[in-house]
């Protein structure tokens, strides 16, 4: 059975939102790519992973 709300929960658990620094587009990044730079689906810019924490 396909439950849209269930899928959104599952996807939300396995993906993290990352915001493009160039255009501000938010996209979901799989957790296995959490430490990698991904490409913005909107403008094609590189979206680096979040820095761990500012000192
Ligand atoms: Zn972008």
mmCIF file of the protein (N, C-alpha, C, O) and its ligand, coordinates in Angstrom:
data_MODEL
# 
_entry.id   MODEL 
# 
loop_
_entity.id 
_entity.type 
_entity.pdbx_number_of_molecules 
1 polymer     1 
2 non-polymer 1 
# 
_entity_poly.entity_id                      1 
_entity_poly.type                           'polypeptide(L)' 
_entity_poly.nstd_linkage                   no 
_entity_poly.nstd_monomer                   no 
_entity_poly.pdbx_seq_one_letter_code       
;(UNK)(UNK)(UNK)(UNK)(UNK)(UNK)(UNK)(UNK)(UNK)(UNK)(UNK)(UNK)(UNK)(UNK)(UNK)(UNK)
(UNK)(UNK)(UNK)(UNK)(UNK)(UNK)(UNK)(UNK)(UNK)(UNK)(UNK)(UNK)(UNK)(UNK)(UNK)(UNK)
(UNK)(UNK)(UNK)(UNK)(UNK)(UNK)(UNK)(UNK)(UNK)(UNK)(UNK)(UNK)(UNK)(UNK)(UNK)(UNK)
(UNK)(UNK)(UNK)(UNK)(UNK)(UNK)(UNK)
;
_entity_poly.pdbx_seq_one_letter_code_can   XXXXXXXXXXXXXXXXXXXXXXXXXXXXXXXXXXXXXXXXXXXXXXXXXXXXXXX 
_entity_poly.pdbx_strand_id                 A 
# 
loop_
_entity_poly_seq.entity_id 
_entity_poly_seq.num 
_entity_poly_seq.mon_id 
_entity_poly_seq.hetero 
1 1  UNK n 
1 2  UNK n 
1 3  UNK n 
1 4  UNK n 
1 5  UNK n 
1 6  UNK n 
1 7  UNK n 
1 8  UNK n 
1 9  UNK n 
1 10 UNK n 
1 11 UNK n 
1 12 UNK n 
1 13 UNK n 
1 14 UNK n 
1 15 UNK n 
1 16 UNK n 
1 17 UNK n 
1 18 UNK n 
1 19 UNK n 
1 20 UNK n 
1 21 UNK n 
1 22 UNK n 
1 23 UNK n 
1 24 UNK n 
1 25 UNK n 
1 26 UNK n 
1 27 UNK n 
1 28 UNK n 
1 29 UNK n 
1 30 UNK n 
1 31 UNK n 
1 32 UNK n 
1 33 UNK n 
1 34 UNK n 
1 35 UNK n 
1 36 UNK n 
1 37 UNK n 
1 38 UNK n 
1 39 UNK n 
1 40 UNK n 
1 41 UNK n 
1 42 UNK n 
1 43 UNK n 
1 44 UNK n 
1 45 UNK n 
1 46 UNK n 
1 47 UNK n 
1 48 UNK n 
1 49 UNK n 
1 50 UNK n 
1 51 UNK n 
1 52 UNK n 
1 53 UNK n 
1 54 UNK n 
1 55 UNK n 
# 
loop_
_struct_asym.id 
_struct_asym.entity_id 
A 1 
B 2 
# 
loop_
_chem_comp.id 
_chem_comp.type 
_chem_comp.mon_nstd_flag 
UNK 'L-peptide linking' . 
ZN  non-polymer         . 
# 
_pdbx_entity_nonpoly.entity_id   2 
_pdbx_entity_nonpoly.name        ? 
_pdbx_entity_nonpoly.comp_id     ZN 
# 
_pdbx_nonpoly_scheme.asym_id         B 
_pdbx_nonpoly_scheme.entity_id       2 
_pdbx_nonpoly_scheme.mon_id          ZN 
_pdbx_nonpoly_scheme.ndb_seq_num     1 
_pdbx_nonpoly_scheme.pdb_seq_num     101 
_pdbx_nonpoly_scheme.auth_seq_num    101 
_pdbx_nonpoly_scheme.pdb_mon_id      ZN 
_pdbx_nonpoly_scheme.auth_mon_id     ZN 
_pdbx_nonpoly_scheme.pdb_strand_id   A 
_pdbx_nonpoly_scheme.pdb_ins_code    . 
# 
loop_
_atom_site.group_PDB 
_atom_site.id 
_atom_site.type_symbol 
_atom_site.label_atom_id 
_atom_site.label_alt_id 
_atom_site.label_comp_id 
_atom_site.label_asym_id 
_atom_site.label_entity_id 
_atom_site.label_seq_id 
_atom_site.pdbx_PDB_ins_code 
_atom_site.Cartn_x 
_atom_site.Cartn_y 
_atom_site.Cartn_z 
_atom_site.occupancy 
_atom_site.B_iso_or_equiv 
_atom_site.pdbx_formal_charge 
_atom_site.auth_seq_id 
_atom_site.auth_comp_id 
_atom_site.auth_asym_id 
_atom_site.auth_atom_id 
_atom_site.pdbx_PDB_model_num 
ATOM   1   N  N  . UNK A 1 1  ? 0.840  -1.212 0.000   1.00 0.00 ? 1   UNK A N  1 
ATOM   2   C  CA . UNK A 1 1  ? 0.000  0.000  0.000   1.00 0.00 ? 1   UNK A CA 1 
ATOM   3   C  C  . UNK A 1 1  ? 0.874  1.261  0.000   1.00 0.00 ? 1   UNK A C  1 
ATOM   4   O  O  . UNK A 1 1  ? 1.962  1.279  0.574   1.00 0.00 ? 1   UNK A O  1 
ATOM   5   N  N  . UNK A 1 2  ? 0.395  2.263  -0.626  1.00 0.00 ? 2   UNK A N  1 
ATOM   6   C  CA . UNK A 1 2  ? 1.175  3.499  -0.690  1.00 0.00 ? 2   UNK A CA 1 
ATOM   7   C  C  . UNK A 1 2  ? 0.481  4.602  0.100   1.00 0.00 ? 2   UNK A C  1 
ATOM   8   O  O  . UNK A 1 2  ? -0.608 5.060  -0.245  1.00 0.00 ? 2   UNK A O  1 
ATOM   9   N  N  . UNK A 1 3  ? 1.132  4.996  1.136   1.00 0.00 ? 3   UNK A N  1 
ATOM   10  C  CA . UNK A 1 3  ? 0.620  6.101  1.941   1.00 0.00 ? 3   UNK A CA 1 
ATOM   11  C  C  . UNK A 1 3  ? 1.541  7.310  1.786   1.00 0.00 ? 3   UNK A C  1 
ATOM   12  O  O  . UNK A 1 3  ? 2.685  7.292  2.242   1.00 0.00 ? 3   UNK A O  1 
ATOM   13  N  N  . UNK A 1 4  ? 1.046  8.334  1.156   1.00 0.00 ? 4   UNK A N  1 
ATOM   14  C  CA . UNK A 1 4  ? 1.902  9.513  0.916   1.00 0.00 ? 4   UNK A CA 1 
ATOM   15  C  C  . UNK A 1 4  ? 2.503  10.076 2.188   1.00 0.00 ? 4   UNK A C  1 
ATOM   16  O  O  . UNK A 1 4  ? 3.667  10.478 2.205   1.00 0.00 ? 4   UNK A O  1 
ATOM   17  N  N  . UNK A 1 5  ? 1.731  10.107 3.234   1.00 0.00 ? 5   UNK A N  1 
ATOM   18  C  CA . UNK A 1 5  ? 2.260  10.677 4.489   1.00 0.00 ? 5   UNK A CA 1 
ATOM   19  C  C  . UNK A 1 5  ? 3.346  9.791  5.060   1.00 0.00 ? 5   UNK A C  1 
ATOM   20  O  O  . UNK A 1 5  ? 4.314  10.275 5.647   1.00 0.00 ? 5   UNK A O  1 
ATOM   21  N  N  . UNK A 1 6  ? 3.179  8.476  4.882   1.00 0.00 ? 6   UNK A N  1 
ATOM   22  C  CA . UNK A 1 6  ? 4.186  7.545  5.381   1.00 0.00 ? 6   UNK A CA 1 
ATOM   23  C  C  . UNK A 1 6  ? 5.479  7.702  4.597   1.00 0.00 ? 6   UNK A C  1 
ATOM   24  O  O  . UNK A 1 6  ? 6.571  7.675  5.165   1.00 0.00 ? 6   UNK A O  1 
ATOM   25  N  N  . UNK A 1 7  ? 5.344  7.865  3.303   1.00 0.00 ? 7   UNK A N  1 
ATOM   26  C  CA . UNK A 1 7  ? 6.529  8.067  2.473   1.00 0.00 ? 7   UNK A CA 1 
ATOM   27  C  C  . UNK A 1 7  ? 7.272  9.333  2.878   1.00 0.00 ? 7   UNK A C  1 
ATOM   28  O  O  . UNK A 1 7  ? 8.501  9.352  2.943   1.00 0.00 ? 7   UNK A O  1 
ATOM   29  N  N  . UNK A 1 8  ? 6.517  10.379 3.146   1.00 0.00 ? 8   UNK A N  1 
ATOM   30  C  CA . UNK A 1 8  ? 7.171  11.635 3.518   1.00 0.00 ? 8   UNK A CA 1 
ATOM   31  C  C  . UNK A 1 8  ? 7.914  11.483 4.835   1.00 0.00 ? 8   UNK A C  1 
ATOM   32  O  O  . UNK A 1 8  ? 8.953  12.109 5.047   1.00 0.00 ? 8   UNK A O  1 
ATOM   33  N  N  . UNK A 1 9  ? 7.381  10.654 5.716   1.00 0.00 ? 9   UNK A N  1 
ATOM   34  C  CA . UNK A 1 9  ? 8.070  10.412 6.986   1.00 0.00 ? 9   UNK A CA 1 
ATOM   35  C  C  . UNK A 1 9  ? 9.347  9.610  6.741   1.00 0.00 ? 9   UNK A C  1 
ATOM   36  O  O  . UNK A 1 9  ? 10.406 9.926  7.283   1.00 0.00 ? 9   UNK A O  1 
ATOM   37  N  N  . UNK A 1 10 ? 9.232  8.572  5.919   1.00 0.00 ? 10  UNK A N  1 
ATOM   38  C  CA . UNK A 1 10 ? 10.404 7.748  5.621   1.00 0.00 ? 10  UNK A CA 1 
ATOM   39  C  C  . UNK A 1 10 ? 11.484 8.552  4.921   1.00 0.00 ? 10  UNK A C  1 
ATOM   40  O  O  . UNK A 1 10 ? 12.663 8.459  5.263   1.00 0.00 ? 10  UNK A O  1 
ATOM   41  N  N  . UNK A 1 11 ? 11.077 9.333  3.951   1.00 0.00 ? 11  UNK A N  1 
ATOM   42  C  CA . UNK A 1 11 ? 12.049 10.154 3.231   1.00 0.00 ? 11  UNK A CA 1 
ATOM   43  C  C  . UNK A 1 11 ? 12.646 11.187 4.180   1.00 0.00 ? 11  UNK A C  1 
ATOM   44  O  O  . UNK A 1 11 ? 13.841 11.472 4.113   1.00 0.00 ? 11  UNK A O  1 
ATOM   45  N  N  . UNK A 1 12 ? 11.841 11.739 5.043   1.00 0.00 ? 12  UNK A N  1 
ATOM   46  C  CA . UNK A 1 12 ? 12.337 12.724 5.990   1.00 0.00 ? 12  UNK A CA 1 
ATOM   47  C  C  . UNK A 1 12 ? 13.334 12.137 6.967   1.00 0.00 ? 12  UNK A C  1 
ATOM   48  O  O  . UNK A 1 12 ? 14.216 12.840 7.460   1.00 0.00 ? 12  UNK A O  1 
ATOM   49  N  N  . UNK A 1 13 ? 13.197 10.842 7.249   1.00 0.00 ? 13  UNK A N  1 
ATOM   50  C  CA . UNK A 1 13 ? 14.115 10.207 8.171   1.00 0.00 ? 13  UNK A CA 1 
ATOM   51  C  C  . UNK A 1 13 ? 15.448 9.900  7.508   1.00 0.00 ? 13  UNK A C  1 
ATOM   52  O  O  . UNK A 1 13 ? 16.489 9.885  8.166   1.00 0.00 ? 13  UNK A O  1 
ATOM   53  N  N  . UNK A 1 14 ? 15.414 9.655  6.209   1.00 0.00 ? 14  UNK A N  1 
ATOM   54  C  CA . UNK A 1 14 ? 16.634 9.232  5.527   1.00 0.00 ? 14  UNK A CA 1 
ATOM   55  C  C  . UNK A 1 14 ? 17.323 10.367 4.792   1.00 0.00 ? 14  UNK A C  1 
ATOM   56  O  O  . UNK A 1 14 ? 18.431 10.204 4.282   1.00 0.00 ? 14  UNK A O  1 
ATOM   57  N  N  . UNK A 1 15 ? 16.677 11.495 4.740   1.00 0.00 ? 15  UNK A N  1 
ATOM   58  C  CA . UNK A 1 15 ? 17.244 12.607 3.997   1.00 0.00 ? 15  UNK A CA 1 
ATOM   59  C  C  . UNK A 1 15 ? 17.332 13.834 4.884   1.00 0.00 ? 15  UNK A C  1 
ATOM   60  O  O  . UNK A 1 15 ? 16.588 13.993 5.852   1.00 0.00 ? 15  UNK A O  1 
ATOM   61  N  N  . UNK A 1 16 ? 18.258 14.682 4.522   1.00 0.00 ? 16  UNK A N  1 
ATOM   62  C  CA . UNK A 1 16 ? 18.383 15.941 5.232   1.00 0.00 ? 16  UNK A CA 1 
ATOM   63  C  C  . UNK A 1 16 ? 18.227 17.077 4.240   1.00 0.00 ? 16  UNK A C  1 
ATOM   64  O  O  . UNK A 1 16 ? 18.624 16.971 3.079   1.00 0.00 ? 16  UNK A O  1 
ATOM   65  N  N  . UNK A 1 17 ? 17.654 18.146 4.709   1.00 0.00 ? 17  UNK A N  1 
ATOM   66  C  CA . UNK A 1 17 ? 17.501 19.308 3.842   1.00 0.00 ? 17  UNK A CA 1 
ATOM   67  C  C  . UNK A 1 17 ? 18.801 20.092 3.795   1.00 0.00 ? 17  UNK A C  1 
ATOM   68  O  O  . UNK A 1 17 ? 19.464 20.309 4.810   1.00 0.00 ? 17  UNK A O  1 
ATOM   69  N  N  . UNK A 1 18 ? 19.137 20.504 2.598   1.00 0.00 ? 18  UNK A N  1 
ATOM   70  C  CA . UNK A 1 18 ? 20.311 21.352 2.474   1.00 0.00 ? 18  UNK A CA 1 
ATOM   71  C  C  . UNK A 1 18 ? 19.978 22.518 1.560   1.00 0.00 ? 18  UNK A C  1 
ATOM   72  O  O  . UNK A 1 18 ? 19.338 22.360 0.521   1.00 0.00 ? 18  UNK A O  1 
ATOM   73  N  N  . UNK A 1 19 ? 20.423 23.673 1.972   1.00 0.00 ? 19  UNK A N  1 
ATOM   74  C  CA . UNK A 1 19 ? 20.074 24.875 1.237   1.00 0.00 ? 19  UNK A CA 1 
ATOM   75  C  C  . UNK A 1 19 ? 21.242 25.300 0.369   1.00 0.00 ? 19  UNK A C  1 
ATOM   76  O  O  . UNK A 1 19 ? 22.386 25.340 0.821   1.00 0.00 ? 19  UNK A O  1 
ATOM   77  N  N  . UNK A 1 20 ? 20.946 25.613 -0.869  1.00 0.00 ? 20  UNK A N  1 
ATOM   78  C  CA . UNK A 1 20 ? 21.968 26.081 -1.795  1.00 0.00 ? 20  UNK A CA 1 
ATOM   79  C  C  . UNK A 1 20 ? 22.407 27.489 -1.392  1.00 0.00 ? 20  UNK A C  1 
ATOM   80  O  O  . UNK A 1 20 ? 21.573 28.376 -1.208  1.00 0.00 ? 20  UNK A O  1 
ATOM   81  N  N  . UNK A 1 21 ? 23.739 27.691 -1.255  1.00 0.00 ? 21  UNK A N  1 
ATOM   82  C  CA . UNK A 1 21 ? 24.219 29.017 -0.859  1.00 0.00 ? 21  UNK A CA 1 
ATOM   83  C  C  . UNK A 1 21 ? 24.066 30.050 -1.969  1.00 0.00 ? 21  UNK A C  1 
ATOM   84  O  O  . UNK A 1 21 ? 24.124 31.255 -1.726  1.00 0.00 ? 21  UNK A O  1 
ATOM   85  N  N  . UNK A 1 22 ? 23.870 29.560 -3.188  1.00 0.00 ? 22  UNK A N  1 
ATOM   86  C  CA . UNK A 1 22 ? 23.826 30.470 -4.327  1.00 0.00 ? 22  UNK A CA 1 
ATOM   87  C  C  . UNK A 1 22 ? 22.410 30.975 -4.595  1.00 0.00 ? 22  UNK A C  1 
ATOM   88  O  O  . UNK A 1 22 ? 22.179 32.178 -4.721  1.00 0.00 ? 22  UNK A O  1 
ATOM   89  N  N  . UNK A 1 23 ? 21.469 30.038 -4.679  1.00 0.00 ? 23  UNK A N  1 
ATOM   90  C  CA . UNK A 1 23 ? 20.112 30.441 -5.055  1.00 0.00 ? 23  UNK A CA 1 
ATOM   91  C  C  . UNK A 1 23 ? 19.107 30.252 -3.916  1.00 0.00 ? 23  UNK A C  1 
ATOM   92  O  O  . UNK A 1 23 ? 17.971 30.720 -3.998  1.00 0.00 ? 23  UNK A O  1 
ATOM   93  N  N  . UNK A 1 24 ? 19.537 29.558 -2.849  1.00 0.00 ? 24  UNK A N  1 
ATOM   94  C  CA . UNK A 1 24 ? 18.654 29.393 -1.713  1.00 0.00 ? 24  UNK A CA 1 
ATOM   95  C  C  . UNK A 1 24 ? 17.668 28.241 -1.858  1.00 0.00 ? 24  UNK A C  1 
ATOM   96  O  O  . UNK A 1 24 ? 16.804 28.041 -1.005  1.00 0.00 ? 24  UNK A O  1 
ATOM   97  N  N  . UNK A 1 25 ? 17.805 27.484 -2.947  1.00 0.00 ? 25  UNK A N  1 
ATOM   98  C  CA . UNK A 1 25 ? 16.912 26.351 -3.162  1.00 0.00 ? 25  UNK A CA 1 
ATOM   99  C  C  . UNK A 1 25 ? 17.207 25.243 -2.150  1.00 0.00 ? 25  UNK A C  1 
ATOM   100 O  O  . UNK A 1 25 ? 18.363 24.872 -1.947  1.00 0.00 ? 25  UNK A O  1 
ATOM   101 N  N  . UNK A 1 26 ? 16.162 24.723 -1.524  1.00 0.00 ? 26  UNK A N  1 
ATOM   102 C  CA . UNK A 1 26 ? 16.348 23.639 -0.573  1.00 0.00 ? 26  UNK A CA 1 
ATOM   103 C  C  . UNK A 1 26 ? 16.077 22.321 -1.257  1.00 0.00 ? 26  UNK A C  1 
ATOM   104 O  O  . UNK A 1 26 ? 15.101 22.174 -1.993  1.00 0.00 ? 26  UNK A O  1 
ATOM   105 N  N  . UNK A 1 27 ? 16.951 21.365 -1.007  1.00 0.00 ? 27  UNK A N  1 
ATOM   106 C  CA . UNK A 1 27 ? 16.722 20.037 -1.560  1.00 0.00 ? 27  UNK A CA 1 
ATOM   107 C  C  . UNK A 1 27 ? 17.080 18.991 -0.529  1.00 0.00 ? 27  UNK A C  1 
ATOM   108 O  O  . UNK A 1 27 ? 17.811 19.253 0.426   1.00 0.00 ? 27  UNK A O  1 
ATOM   109 N  N  . UNK A 1 28 ? 16.546 17.793 -0.744  1.00 0.00 ? 28  UNK A N  1 
ATOM   110 C  CA . UNK A 1 28 ? 16.793 16.704 0.186   1.00 0.00 ? 28  UNK A CA 1 
ATOM   111 C  C  . UNK A 1 28 ? 18.050 15.959 -0.226  1.00 0.00 ? 28  UNK A C  1 
ATOM   112 O  O  . UNK A 1 28 ? 18.232 15.618 -1.395  1.00 0.00 ? 28  UNK A O  1 
ATOM   113 N  N  . UNK A 1 29 ? 18.912 15.711 0.746   1.00 0.00 ? 29  UNK A N  1 
ATOM   114 C  CA . UNK A 1 29 ? 20.151 14.995 0.496   1.00 0.00 ? 29  UNK A CA 1 
ATOM   115 C  C  . UNK A 1 29 ? 20.120 13.707 1.307   1.00 0.00 ? 29  UNK A C  1 
ATOM   116 O  O  . UNK A 1 29 ? 19.858 13.733 2.509   1.00 0.00 ? 29  UNK A O  1 
ATOM   117 N  N  . UNK A 1 30 ? 20.389 12.573 0.647   1.00 0.00 ? 30  UNK A N  1 
ATOM   118 C  CA . UNK A 1 30 ? 20.418 11.316 1.398   1.00 0.00 ? 30  UNK A CA 1 
ATOM   119 C  C  . UNK A 1 30 ? 21.482 11.364 2.493   1.00 0.00 ? 30  UNK A C  1 
ATOM   120 O  O  . UNK A 1 30 ? 22.510 12.024 2.344   1.00 0.00 ? 30  UNK A O  1 
ATOM   121 N  N  . UNK A 1 31 ? 21.225 10.665 3.582   1.00 0.00 ? 31  UNK A N  1 
ATOM   122 C  CA . UNK A 1 31 ? 22.155 10.742 4.704   1.00 0.00 ? 31  UNK A CA 1 
ATOM   123 C  C  . UNK A 1 31 ? 23.525 10.180 4.361   1.00 0.00 ? 31  UNK A C  1 
ATOM   124 O  O  . UNK A 1 31 ? 24.527 10.589 4.948   1.00 0.00 ? 31  UNK A O  1 
ATOM   125 N  N  . UNK A 1 32 ? 23.581 9.235  3.407   1.00 0.00 ? 32  UNK A N  1 
ATOM   126 C  CA . UNK A 1 32 ? 24.897 8.700  3.049   1.00 0.00 ? 32  UNK A CA 1 
ATOM   127 C  C  . UNK A 1 32 ? 25.736 9.725  2.301   1.00 0.00 ? 32  UNK A C  1 
ATOM   128 O  O  . UNK A 1 32 ? 26.946 9.559  2.147   1.00 0.00 ? 32  UNK A O  1 
ATOM   129 N  N  . UNK A 1 33 ? 25.084 10.782 1.839   1.00 0.00 ? 33  UNK A N  1 
ATOM   130 C  CA . UNK A 1 33 ? 25.825 11.853 1.171   1.00 0.00 ? 33  UNK A CA 1 
ATOM   131 C  C  . UNK A 1 33 ? 25.927 13.097 2.038   1.00 0.00 ? 33  UNK A C  1 
ATOM   132 O  O  . UNK A 1 33 ? 26.243 14.189 1.568   1.00 0.00 ? 33  UNK A O  1 
ATOM   133 N  N  . UNK A 1 34 ? 25.656 12.899 3.293   1.00 0.00 ? 34  UNK A N  1 
ATOM   134 C  CA . UNK A 1 34 ? 25.621 14.023 4.225   1.00 0.00 ? 34  UNK A CA 1 
ATOM   135 C  C  . UNK A 1 34 ? 26.955 14.754 4.283   1.00 0.00 ? 34  UNK A C  1 
ATOM   136 O  O  . UNK A 1 34 ? 26.999 15.976 4.433   1.00 0.00 ? 34  UNK A O  1 
ATOM   137 N  N  . UNK A 1 35 ? 28.062 13.982 4.161   1.00 0.00 ? 35  UNK A N  1 
ATOM   138 C  CA . UNK A 1 35 ? 29.389 14.591 4.290   1.00 0.00 ? 35  UNK A CA 1 
ATOM   139 C  C  . UNK A 1 35 ? 29.956 15.013 2.933   1.00 0.00 ? 35  UNK A C  1 
ATOM   140 O  O  . UNK A 1 35 ? 31.075 15.521 2.849   1.00 0.00 ? 35  UNK A O  1 
ATOM   141 N  N  . UNK A 1 36 ? 29.175 14.798 1.875   1.00 0.00 ? 36  UNK A N  1 
ATOM   142 C  CA . UNK A 1 36 ? 29.680 15.117 0.548   1.00 0.00 ? 36  UNK A CA 1 
ATOM   143 C  C  . UNK A 1 36 ? 29.052 16.399 0.011   1.00 0.00 ? 36  UNK A C  1 
ATOM   144 O  O  . UNK A 1 36 ? 27.979 16.831 0.432   1.00 0.00 ? 36  UNK A O  1 
ATOM   145 N  N  . UNK A 1 37 ? 29.771 16.978 -0.934  1.00 0.00 ? 37  UNK A N  1 
ATOM   146 C  CA . UNK A 1 37 ? 29.206 18.130 -1.629  1.00 0.00 ? 37  UNK A CA 1 
ATOM   147 C  C  . UNK A 1 37 ? 28.269 17.625 -2.719  1.00 0.00 ? 37  UNK A C  1 
ATOM   148 O  O  . UNK A 1 37 ? 28.634 16.755 -3.510  1.00 0.00 ? 37  UNK A O  1 
ATOM   149 N  N  . UNK A 1 38 ? 27.077 18.169 -2.754  1.00 0.00 ? 38  UNK A N  1 
ATOM   150 C  CA . UNK A 1 38 ? 26.110 17.771 -3.763  1.00 0.00 ? 38  UNK A CA 1 
ATOM   151 C  C  . UNK A 1 38 ? 25.872 18.942 -4.718  1.00 0.00 ? 38  UNK A C  1 
ATOM   152 O  O  . UNK A 1 38 ? 26.277 20.077 -4.467  1.00 0.00 ? 38  UNK A O  1 
ATOM   153 N  N  . UNK A 1 39 ? 25.214 18.624 -5.799  1.00 0.00 ? 39  UNK A N  1 
ATOM   154 C  CA . UNK A 1 39 ? 24.943 19.667 -6.782  1.00 0.00 ? 39  UNK A CA 1 
ATOM   155 C  C  . UNK A 1 39 ? 23.505 20.142 -6.652  1.00 0.00 ? 39  UNK A C  1 
ATOM   156 O  O  . UNK A 1 39 ? 22.575 19.345 -6.538  1.00 0.00 ? 39  UNK A O  1 
ATOM   157 N  N  . UNK A 1 40 ? 23.349 21.443 -6.672  1.00 0.00 ? 40  UNK A N  1 
ATOM   158 C  CA . UNK A 1 40 ? 22.017 22.013 -6.582  1.00 0.00 ? 40  UNK A CA 1 
ATOM   159 C  C  . UNK A 1 40 ? 21.211 21.613 -7.813  1.00 0.00 ? 40  UNK A C  1 
ATOM   160 O  O  . UNK A 1 40 ? 21.664 21.752 -8.949  1.00 0.00 ? 40  UNK A O  1 
ATOM   161 N  N  . UNK A 1 41 ? 20.010 21.114 -7.557  1.00 0.00 ? 41  UNK A N  1 
ATOM   162 C  CA . UNK A 1 41 ? 19.171 20.688 -8.680  1.00 0.00 ? 41  UNK A CA 1 
ATOM   163 C  C  . UNK A 1 41 ? 18.563 21.881 -9.391  1.00 0.00 ? 41  UNK A C  1 
ATOM   164 O  O  . UNK A 1 41 ? 18.049 21.761 -10.503 1.00 0.00 ? 41  UNK A O  1 
ATOM   165 N  N  . UNK A 1 42 ? 18.626 23.011 -8.752  1.00 0.00 ? 42  UNK A N  1 
ATOM   166 C  CA . UNK A 1 42 ? 17.975 24.193 -9.313  1.00 0.00 ? 42  UNK A CA 1 
ATOM   167 C  C  . UNK A 1 42 ? 18.932 24.993 -10.195 1.00 0.00 ? 42  UNK A C  1 
ATOM   168 O  O  . UNK A 1 42 ? 18.592 25.334 -11.328 1.00 0.00 ? 42  UNK A O  1 
ATOM   169 N  N  . UNK A 1 43 ? 20.136 25.296 -9.678  1.00 0.00 ? 43  UNK A N  1 
ATOM   170 C  CA . UNK A 1 43 ? 21.046 26.153 -10.423 1.00 0.00 ? 43  UNK A CA 1 
ATOM   171 C  C  . UNK A 1 43 ? 22.353 25.454 -10.788 1.00 0.00 ? 43  UNK A C  1 
ATOM   172 O  O  . UNK A 1 43 ? 23.153 26.004 -11.544 1.00 0.00 ? 43  UNK A O  1 
ATOM   173 N  N  . UNK A 1 44 ? 22.584 24.239 -10.257 1.00 0.00 ? 44  UNK A N  1 
ATOM   174 C  CA . UNK A 1 44 ? 23.769 23.486 -10.617 1.00 0.00 ? 44  UNK A CA 1 
ATOM   175 C  C  . UNK A 1 44 ? 25.002 23.845 -9.813  1.00 0.00 ? 44  UNK A C  1 
ATOM   176 O  O  . UNK A 1 44 ? 26.087 23.329 -10.082 1.00 0.00 ? 44  UNK A O  1 
ATOM   177 N  N  . UNK A 1 45 ? 24.854 24.721 -8.833  1.00 0.00 ? 45  UNK A N  1 
ATOM   178 C  CA . UNK A 1 45 ? 25.999 25.097 -8.015  1.00 0.00 ? 45  UNK A CA 1 
ATOM   179 C  C  . UNK A 1 45 ? 26.332 23.976 -7.029  1.00 0.00 ? 45  UNK A C  1 
ATOM   180 O  O  . UNK A 1 45 ? 25.482 23.151 -6.692  1.00 0.00 ? 45  UNK A O  1 
ATOM   181 N  N  . UNK A 1 46 ? 27.579 23.966 -6.580  1.00 0.00 ? 46  UNK A N  1 
ATOM   182 C  CA . UNK A 1 46 ? 27.970 22.999 -5.563  1.00 0.00 ? 46  UNK A CA 1 
ATOM   183 C  C  . UNK A 1 46 ? 27.412 23.429 -4.210  1.00 0.00 ? 46  UNK A C  1 
ATOM   184 O  O  . UNK A 1 46 ? 27.545 24.583 -3.803  1.00 0.00 ? 46  UNK A O  1 
ATOM   185 N  N  . UNK A 1 47 ? 26.793 22.490 -3.534  1.00 0.00 ? 47  UNK A N  1 
ATOM   186 C  CA . UNK A 1 47 ? 26.258 22.774 -2.208  1.00 0.00 ? 47  UNK A CA 1 
ATOM   187 C  C  . UNK A 1 47 ? 27.088 21.987 -1.202  1.00 0.00 ? 47  UNK A C  1 
ATOM   188 O  O  . UNK A 1 47 ? 26.923 20.773 -1.079  1.00 0.00 ? 47  UNK A O  1 
ATOM   189 N  N  . UNK A 1 48 ? 27.973 22.659 -0.488  1.00 0.00 ? 48  UNK A N  1 
ATOM   190 C  CA . UNK A 1 48 ? 28.855 21.953 0.446   1.00 0.00 ? 48  UNK A CA 1 
ATOM   191 C  C  . UNK A 1 48 ? 28.088 21.481 1.665   1.00 0.00 ? 48  UNK A C  1 
ATOM   192 O  O  . UNK A 1 48 ? 27.039 22.032 1.996   1.00 0.00 ? 48  UNK A O  1 
ATOM   193 N  N  . UNK A 1 49 ? 28.612 20.453 2.338   1.00 0.00 ? 49  UNK A N  1 
ATOM   194 C  CA . UNK A 1 49 ? 27.961 19.993 3.562   1.00 0.00 ? 49  UNK A CA 1 
ATOM   195 C  C  . UNK A 1 49 ? 28.060 21.052 4.639   1.00 0.00 ? 49  UNK A C  1 
ATOM   196 O  O  . UNK A 1 49 ? 28.935 21.917 4.620   1.00 0.00 ? 49  UNK A O  1 
ATOM   197 N  N  . UNK A 1 50 ? 27.143 20.955 5.568   1.00 0.00 ? 50  UNK A N  1 
ATOM   198 C  CA . UNK A 1 50 ? 27.141 21.919 6.665   1.00 0.00 ? 50  UNK A CA 1 
ATOM   199 C  C  . UNK A 1 50 ? 28.410 21.783 7.480   1.00 0.00 ? 50  UNK A C  1 
ATOM   200 O  O  . UNK A 1 50 ? 28.823 20.668 7.798   1.00 0.00 ? 50  UNK A O  1 
ATOM   201 N  N  . UNK A 1 51 ? 29.029 22.885 7.819   1.00 0.00 ? 51  UNK A N  1 
ATOM   202 C  CA . UNK A 1 51 ? 30.176 22.801 8.733   1.00 0.00 ? 51  UNK A CA 1 
ATOM   203 C  C  . UNK A 1 51 ? 29.707 22.291 10.081  1.00 0.00 ? 51  UNK A C  1 
ATOM   204 O  O  . UNK A 1 51 ? 28.612 22.631 10.529  1.00 0.00 ? 51  UNK A O  1 
ATOM   205 N  N  . UNK A 1 52 ? 30.540 21.466 10.739  1.00 0.00 ? 52  UNK A N  1 
ATOM   206 C  CA . UNK A 1 52 ? 30.130 20.837 11.997  1.00 0.00 ? 52  UNK A CA 1 
ATOM   207 C  C  . UNK A 1 52 ? 29.651 21.854 13.029  1.00 0.00 ? 52  UNK A C  1 
ATOM   208 O  O  . UNK A 1 52 ? 28.544 21.750 13.558  1.00 0.00 ? 52  UNK A O  1 
ATOM   209 N  N  . UNK A 1 53 ? 30.489 22.821 13.299  1.00 0.00 ? 53  UNK A N  1 
ATOM   210 C  CA . UNK A 1 53 ? 30.086 23.866 14.238  1.00 0.00 ? 53  UNK A CA 1 
ATOM   211 C  C  . UNK A 1 53 ? 31.105 25.003 14.193  1.00 0.00 ? 53  UNK A C  1 
ATOM   212 O  O  . UNK A 1 53 ? 32.306 24.772 14.056  1.00 0.00 ? 53  UNK A O  1 
ATOM   213 N  N  . UNK A 1 54 ? 30.627 26.179 14.306  1.00 0.00 ? 54  UNK A N  1 
ATOM   214 C  CA . UNK A 1 54 ? 31.540 27.310 14.339  1.00 0.00 ? 54  UNK A CA 1 
ATOM   215 C  C  . UNK A 1 54 ? 32.198 27.394 15.716  1.00 0.00 ? 54  UNK A C  1 
ATOM   216 O  O  . UNK A 1 54 ? 31.529 27.266 16.741  1.00 0.00 ? 54  UNK A O  1 
ATOM   217 N  N  . UNK A 1 55 ? 33.520 27.611 15.729  1.00 0.00 ? 55  UNK A N  1 
ATOM   218 C  CA . UNK A 1 55 ? 34.225 27.699 17.004  1.00 0.00 ? 55  UNK A CA 1 
ATOM   219 C  C  . UNK A 1 55 ? 33.847 28.935 17.799  1.00 0.00 ? 55  UNK A C  1 
ATOM   220 O  O  . UNK A 1 55 ? 34.363 29.144 18.897  1.00 0.00 ? 55  UNK A O  1 
HETATM 221 ZN ZN . ZN  B 2 .  ? 21.139 26.612 -6.317  1.00 0.00 ? 101 ZN  A ZN 1 
# 
